[in-house]
Amino acid sequence: MADQDWYAVRPMTEAQERDARGDLTMIIRGEELDLPWGRLRRLLDHEFVVISFPVHTQGSVRSLDPTDKGLRFLRVKEQ
C-alpha cells in the first residue's frame, strides 16, 4: 500500500481562491449567514477560519472567526 496522507487538503484552484477571499471578507463583516456549506468547509479545511464558542449576540451561540493563516491569506496580516 502506498504512503498517502489521507488528511492532506487539496490545493485550491484560482476560482476557489477568489471565492475564499470573498467568503473570508464576508465573515469578517459578519455577513456569513448565506455562506454555502461546501465553501465554508473549504475555509475550515484550509484552517482559514475556526468555529468559536460562545457568542454574546442575540439569537446566536457560535461564530466564525478568521485565523492568523486566514488573515495572511487575505494579506491583512504579515507573515
N, C-alpha and C positions, 0 to 999 in steps of 0.2 A: 504494500500500500504506500503510495507516495505521501511525502510530508506535505501537508496542506494546512494553512492557518484558516480554520473554519470561522474565525471571528474577525478576519480582516474585512475592512469596508472597501468596497469597490470605489475607485476614483470617480468623481463627478464629471459629467460632460459639461461643455460650455453652457448649454441651456440650463442644466441643473444648478450650476454655479450662479447663474444670473437669477434664477428663482430663489436660491438660498439667500442671496444678498437682499432681495426684496422681502423675503419672509423674515429674516433677522431684523430688518428695518421695521416691519410691521410689529414684531414682538417688542422691540424697544419702545415703540409708540403706544403699546398696549392694545393693539388692534388685531390680535391673533385669533379671535373667535371663529372666523370663517376659514382658517388655515386647513387645507386638506390633510388627512392623516398621513398619506404617503410622503408628503413634503415635510411634515413635522417629524416623521420617523427618520427621514434622511438627516435632518438637523441633529436629532438625538444620536443617531449612529456615528456621525462625524464629530460628536462632542462639541457642537456649537451652542447648544442650549441644555439646560437642566430643568427638571420639574422641581419647584420649590414648595415647601410647606412651612407654616401656614401663611395665608394671605389675609391681611386685615382690611379687606374691602367687602362691601355688601354683596351677598349672593355668590361669593367665590371662596373656595378653600385651597386652591392651588394656583400657581402661576408659572410661567415660563421665564427663565432668566438667561441672558446670554452668558456664556463662559468667556474666560480670557482668550481661549482659542477662537471662539466665535467673533470676539471683538477684533482680534488680529486679522481674521478672515475679511472682516469689513474694513480693515485698515483704520480702525478707530483707535486702536492701541498698538504701540510699537512692540516689536519682538522683544 
